[in-house]
Amino acid sequence: MGVSPLTPGNRAVFLDRDGVVNQAIVRDGKPFPPADVSELVINPDAIAGLPLLKRLGFLLLVVTNQPDVGRGSTSMDAVREIHDAIRSALPIDDFFVCCHDDRDRCDCRKPLPGLLLRAAEQYGIRMDDSFLIGDRWRDIDAGYQAGVRTALIDYGYEERGPDHEPDIRVKSLLQAVQWITT
Protein backbone atom coordinates (compact mmCIF):
# COMPACT_ATOMS: atom_id res chain seq x y z
CA MET A 1 0.00 0.00 0.00
CA GLY A 2 1.56 3.28 -1.07
CA VAL A 3 1.13 6.68 0.47
CA SER A 4 -0.36 9.69 -1.24
CA PRO A 5 1.55 12.91 -1.97
CA LEU A 6 2.60 14.69 1.17
CA THR A 7 1.25 17.78 2.79
CA PRO A 8 3.81 18.46 5.54
CA GLY A 9 2.44 18.38 9.05
CA ASN A 10 -0.79 16.63 8.20
CA ARG A 11 0.29 12.99 8.27
CA ALA A 12 1.69 11.13 11.22
CA VAL A 13 3.08 7.84 12.31
CA PHE A 14 2.05 7.16 15.88
CA LEU A 15 4.56 4.95 17.63
CA ASP A 16 4.20 3.00 20.82
CA ARG A 17 7.27 3.47 22.99
CA ASP A 18 8.27 0.26 24.78
CA GLY A 19 8.73 -2.56 22.27
CA VAL A 20 8.64 -0.25 19.24
CA VAL A 21 10.89 2.79 19.71
CA ASN A 22 12.92 1.12 22.43
CA GLN A 23 13.27 -2.49 23.45
CA ALA A 24 10.81 -3.70 26.05
CA ILE A 25 12.06 -5.72 28.99
CA VAL A 26 10.32 -9.09 28.64
CA ARG A 27 9.69 -11.15 31.77
CA ASP A 28 7.60 -14.32 31.73
CA GLY A 29 6.44 -13.55 28.19
CA LYS A 30 5.16 -10.05 29.07
CA PRO A 31 6.70 -6.70 28.08
CA PHE A 32 7.67 -4.06 30.63
CA PRO A 33 9.15 -0.57 30.26
CA PRO A 34 12.70 0.26 31.28
CA ALA A 35 12.70 1.50 34.89
CA ASP A 36 15.06 4.34 34.04
CA VAL A 37 17.44 5.56 31.38
CA SER A 38 20.11 3.02 32.44
CA GLU A 39 17.82 0.21 31.16
CA LEU A 40 16.91 2.01 27.93
CA VAL A 41 17.96 0.32 24.68
CA ILE A 42 16.90 2.11 21.51
CA ASN A 43 15.49 -0.26 18.90
CA PRO A 44 18.08 -0.48 16.08
CA ASP A 45 15.19 -0.56 13.57
CA ALA A 46 14.06 2.82 14.91
CA ILE A 47 17.50 4.25 14.20
CA ALA A 48 17.35 2.85 10.66
CA GLY A 49 13.69 3.43 9.80
CA LEU A 50 12.40 6.55 11.52
CA PRO A 51 14.66 8.99 9.65
CA LEU A 52 13.15 7.66 6.39
CA LEU A 53 9.62 8.41 7.64
CA LYS A 54 10.78 11.85 8.76
CA ARG A 55 12.30 12.59 5.33
CA LEU A 56 8.93 11.70 3.78
CA GLY A 57 7.35 14.40 5.94
CA PHE A 58 5.58 12.30 8.55
CA LEU A 59 5.21 13.64 12.04
CA LEU A 60 6.62 11.03 14.41
CA LEU A 61 4.59 10.94 17.61
CA VAL A 62 5.12 8.56 20.50
CA VAL A 63 1.88 7.56 22.26
CA THR A 64 2.61 5.60 25.41
CA ASN A 65 0.88 4.21 28.47
CA GLN A 66 3.10 4.62 31.54
CA PRO A 67 0.86 3.41 34.39
CA ASP A 68 3.84 2.82 36.70
CA VAL A 69 3.83 6.60 37.31
CA GLY A 70 0.25 6.48 38.59
CA ARG A 71 1.02 3.33 40.55
CA GLY A 72 3.98 5.05 42.23
CA SER A 73 6.62 2.55 41.08
CA THR A 74 8.38 5.06 38.82
CA SER A 75 8.49 8.84 38.59
CA MET A 76 7.51 11.24 35.85
CA ASP A 77 11.11 12.51 36.02
CA ALA A 78 12.34 9.03 35.06
CA VAL A 79 9.87 8.96 32.15
CA ARG A 80 11.07 12.42 31.01
CA GLU A 81 14.72 11.30 31.18
CA ILE A 82 13.89 8.30 28.98
CA HIS A 83 12.08 10.57 26.52
CA ASP A 84 14.99 13.01 26.45
CA ALA A 85 17.35 10.12 25.65
CA ILE A 86 15.04 8.85 22.91
CA ARG A 87 14.69 12.35 21.46
CA SER A 88 18.48 12.73 21.35
CA ALA A 89 18.77 9.50 19.33
CA LEU A 90 15.70 9.67 17.08
CA PRO A 91 13.73 12.30 15.11
CA ILE A 92 10.66 12.15 17.38
CA ASP A 93 8.43 15.24 17.17
CA ASP A 94 6.49 14.78 20.41
CA PHE A 95 5.50 12.41 23.19
CA PHE A 96 1.95 11.86 24.44
CA VAL A 97 1.84 10.01 27.77
CA CYS A 98 -0.94 8.46 29.83
CA CYS A 99 0.11 7.84 33.43
CA HIS A 100 -3.20 6.29 34.47
CA ASP A 101 -4.07 2.71 35.41
CA ASP A 102 -7.08 0.90 33.91
CA ARG A 103 -9.06 1.54 37.09
CA ASP A 104 -8.81 5.31 36.50
CA ARG A 105 -11.05 4.93 33.42
CA CYS A 106 -9.47 7.84 31.57
CA ASP A 107 -9.88 8.35 27.84
CA CYS A 108 -6.15 8.62 27.21
CA ARG A 109 -5.12 5.11 28.24
CA LYS A 110 -4.79 2.84 25.26
CA PRO A 111 -6.84 0.92 24.05
CA LEU A 112 -8.93 4.11 24.11
CA PRO A 113 -7.89 6.60 21.42
CA GLY A 114 -7.56 9.76 23.57
CA LEU A 115 -3.78 10.20 23.16
CA LEU A 116 -4.03 9.90 19.38
CA LEU A 117 -7.00 12.24 19.18
CA ARG A 118 -5.26 14.88 21.30
CA ALA A 119 -2.21 14.66 19.06
CA ALA A 120 -4.41 14.93 15.96
CA GLU A 121 -6.07 18.05 17.30
CA GLN A 122 -2.79 19.64 18.37
CA TYR A 123 -1.04 18.99 15.05
CA GLY A 124 -3.96 19.04 12.57
CA ILE A 125 -3.37 15.44 11.54
CA ARG A 126 -5.39 13.71 8.84
CA MET A 127 -6.10 10.42 10.60
CA ASP A 128 -7.22 8.60 7.45
CA ASP A 129 -3.74 9.20 6.00
CA SER A 130 -1.81 8.26 9.14
CA PHE A 131 -0.51 5.09 10.77
CA LEU A 132 0.11 3.53 14.17
CA ILE A 133 2.87 1.01 14.87
CA GLY A 134 2.50 -0.96 18.08
CA ASP A 135 3.47 -4.24 19.66
CA ARG A 136 0.43 -4.89 21.87
CA TRP A 137 -3.32 -5.28 21.53
CA ARG A 138 -3.90 -1.94 23.28
CA ASP A 139 -1.99 -0.09 20.54
CA ILE A 140 -3.89 -1.70 17.68
CA ASP A 141 -7.31 -1.16 19.27
CA ALA A 142 -6.48 2.51 19.99
CA GLY A 143 -5.35 3.02 16.40
CA TYR A 144 -8.48 1.37 15.05
CA GLN A 145 -10.71 3.60 17.18
CA ALA A 146 -8.76 6.69 16.11
CA GLY A 147 -9.19 5.85 12.41
CA VAL A 148 -5.56 5.22 11.45
CA ARG A 149 -4.04 2.22 9.69
CA THR A 150 -2.29 -0.13 12.08
CA ALA A 151 0.79 -2.33 12.04
CA LEU A 152 1.32 -4.88 14.80
CA ILE A 153 4.89 -5.92 15.51
CA ASP A 154 4.14 -9.45 16.67
CA TYR A 155 6.68 -10.52 19.25
CA GLY A 156 4.48 -13.38 20.45
CA TYR A 157 3.80 -11.92 23.89
CA GLU A 158 1.74 -14.07 26.21
CA GLU A 159 -1.33 -11.85 26.25
CA ARG A 160 -4.60 -11.52 24.42
CA GLY A 161 -4.80 -10.23 20.87
CA PRO A 162 -6.49 -7.04 19.68
CA ASP A 163 -10.26 -6.82 19.26
CA HIS A 164 -9.65 -5.45 15.76
CA GLU A 165 -7.31 -7.10 13.29
CA PRO A 166 -4.35 -4.86 12.39
CA ASP A 167 -3.90 -3.83 8.79
CA ILE A 168 -0.62 -5.76 8.84
CA ARG A 169 1.34 -8.03 11.17
CA VAL A 170 5.10 -7.75 10.96
CA LYS A 171 8.11 -9.09 12.82
CA SER A 172 10.01 -5.79 13.11
CA LEU A 173 9.67 -2.02 13.11
CA LEU A 174 11.66 -1.89 9.89
CA GLN A 175 9.08 -4.12 8.16
CA ALA A 176 6.32 -1.74 9.35
CA VAL A 177 8.26 1.24 7.98
CA GLN A 178 8.69 -0.55 4.65
CA TRP A 179 4.93 -1.25 4.52
CA ILE A 180 4.16 2.44 5.08
CA THR A 181 6.65 3.64 2.48
CA THR A 182 5.95 1.21 -0.37
C-alpha positions as CSV (number, residue, x, y, z in Angstrom):
1,M,0.0,0.0,0.0
2,G,1.6,3.3,-1.1
3,V,1.1,6.7,0.5
4,S,-0.4,9.7,-1.2
5,P,1.6,12.9,-2.0
6,L,2.6,14.7,1.2
7,T,1.3,17.8,2.8
8,P,3.8,18.5,5.5
9,G,2.4,18.4,9.1
10,N,-0.8,16.6,8.2
11,R,0.3,13.0,8.3
12,A,1.7,11.1,11.2
13,V,3.1,7.8,12.3
14,F,2.1,7.2,15.9
15,L,4.6,4.9,17.6
16,D,4.2,3.0,20.8
17,R,7.3,3.5,23.0
18,D,8.3,0.3,24.8
19,G,8.7,-2.6,22.3
20,V,8.6,-0.3,19.2
21,V,10.9,2.8,19.7
22,N,12.9,1.1,22.4
23,Q,13.3,-2.5,23.5
24,A,10.8,-3.7,26.1
25,I,12.1,-5.7,29.0
26,V,10.3,-9.1,28.6
27,R,9.7,-11.1,31.8
28,D,7.6,-14.3,31.7
29,G,6.4,-13.6,28.2
30,K,5.2,-10.1,29.1
31,P,6.7,-6.7,28.1
32,F,7.7,-4.1,30.6
33,P,9.2,-0.6,30.3
34,P,12.7,0.3,31.3
35,A,12.7,1.5,34.9
36,D,15.1,4.3,34.0
37,V,17.4,5.6,31.4
38,S,20.1,3.0,32.4
39,E,17.8,0.2,31.2
40,L,16.9,2.0,27.9
41,V,18.0,0.3,24.7
42,I,16.9,2.1,21.5
43,N,15.5,-0.3,18.9
44,P,18.1,-0.5,16.1
45,D,15.2,-0.6,13.6
46,A,14.1,2.8,14.9
47,I,17.5,4.3,14.2
48,A,17.3,2.8,10.7
49,G,13.7,3.4,9.8
50,L,12.4,6.5,11.5
51,P,14.7,9.0,9.6
52,L,13.1,7.7,6.4
53,L,9.6,8.4,7.6
54,K,10.8,11.9,8.8
55,R,12.3,12.6,5.3
56,L,8.9,11.7,3.8
57,G,7.4,14.4,5.9
58,F,5.6,12.3,8.5
59,L,5.2,13.6,12.0
60,L,6.6,11.0,14.4
61,L,4.6,10.9,17.6
62,V,5.1,8.6,20.5
63,V,1.9,7.6,22.3
64,T,2.6,5.6,25.4
65,N,0.9,4.2,28.5
66,Q,3.1,4.6,31.5
67,P,0.9,3.4,34.4
68,D,3.8,2.8,36.7
69,V,3.8,6.6,37.3
70,G,0.3,6.5,38.6
71,R,1.0,3.3,40.6
72,G,4.0,5.0,42.2
73,S,6.6,2.5,41.1
74,T,8.4,5.1,38.8
75,S,8.5,8.8,38.6
76,M,7.5,11.2,35.8
77,D,11.1,12.5,36.0
78,A,12.3,9.0,35.1
79,V,9.9,9.0,32.1
80,R,11.1,12.4,31.0
81,E,14.7,11.3,31.2
82,I,13.9,8.3,29.0
83,H,12.1,10.6,26.5
84,D,15.0,13.0,26.4
85,A,17.4,10.1,25.7
86,I,15.0,8.9,22.9
87,R,14.7,12.3,21.5
88,S,18.5,12.7,21.4
89,A,18.8,9.5,19.3
90,L,15.7,9.7,17.1
91,P,13.7,12.3,15.1
92,I,10.7,12.2,17.4
93,D,8.4,15.2,17.2
94,D,6.5,14.8,20.4
95,F,5.5,12.4,23.2
96,F,2.0,11.9,24.4
97,V,1.8,10.0,27.8
98,C,-0.9,8.5,29.8
99,C,0.1,7.8,33.4
100,H,-3.2,6.3,34.5
101,D,-4.1,2.7,35.4
102,D,-7.1,0.9,33.9
103,R,-9.1,1.5,37.1
104,D,-8.8,5.3,36.5
105,R,-11.1,4.9,33.4
106,C,-9.5,7.8,31.6
107,D,-9.9,8.4,27.8
108,C,-6.2,8.6,27.2
109,R,-5.1,5.1,28.2
110,K,-4.8,2.8,25.3
111,P,-6.8,0.9,24.0
112,L,-8.9,4.1,24.1
113,P,-7.9,6.6,21.4
114,G,-7.6,9.8,23.6
115,L,-3.8,10.2,23.2
116,L,-4.0,9.9,19.4
117,L,-7.0,12.2,19.2
118,R,-5.3,14.9,21.3
119,A,-2.2,14.7,19.1
120,A,-4.4,14.9,16.0
121,E,-6.1,18.0,17.3
122,Q,-2.8,19.6,18.4
123,Y,-1.0,19.0,15.0
124,G,-4.0,19.0,12.6
125,I,-3.4,15.4,11.5
126,R,-5.4,13.7,8.8
127,M,-6.1,10.4,10.6
128,D,-7.2,8.6,7.4
129,D,-3.7,9.2,6.0
130,S,-1.8,8.3,9.1
131,F,-0.5,5.1,10.8
132,L,0.1,3.5,14.2
133,I,2.9,1.0,14.9
134,G,2.5,-1.0,18.1
135,D,3.5,-4.2,19.7
136,R,0.4,-4.9,21.9
137,W,-3.3,-5.3,21.5
138,R,-3.9,-1.9,23.3
139,D,-2.0,-0.1,20.5
140,I,-3.9,-1.7,17.7
141,D,-7.3,-1.2,19.3
142,A,-6.5,2.5,20.0
143,G,-5.4,3.0,16.4
144,Y,-8.5,1.4,15.0
145,Q,-10.7,3.6,17.2
146,A,-8.8,6.7,16.1
147,G,-9.2,5.8,12.4
148,V,-5.6,5.2,11.4
149,R,-4.0,2.2,9.7
150,T,-2.3,-0.1,12.1
151,A,0.8,-2.3,12.0
152,L,1.3,-4.9,14.8
153,I,4.9,-5.9,15.5
154,D,4.1,-9.4,16.7
155,Y,6.7,-10.5,19.3
156,G,4.5,-13.4,20.5
157,Y,3.8,-11.9,23.9
158,E,1.7,-14.1,26.2
159,E,-1.3,-11.9,26.3
160,R,-4.6,-11.5,24.4
161,G,-4.8,-10.2,20.9
162,P,-6.5,-7.0,19.7
163,D,-10.3,-6.8,19.3
164,H,-9.7,-5.4,15.8
165,E,-7.3,-7.1,13.3
166,P,-4.3,-4.9,12.4
167,D,-3.9,-3.8,8.8
168,I,-0.6,-5.8,8.8
169,R,1.3,-8.0,11.2
170,V,5.1,-7.8,11.0
171,K,8.1,-9.1,12.8
172,S,10.0,-5.8,13.1
173,L,9.7,-2.0,13.1
174,L,11.7,-1.9,9.9
175,Q,9.1,-4.1,8.2
176,A,6.3,-1.7,9.3
177,V,8.3,1.2,8.0
178,Q,8.7,-0.5,4.6
179,W,4.9,-1.2,4.5
180,I,4.2,2.4,5.1
181,T,6.6,3.6,2.5
182,T,5.9,1.2,-0.4
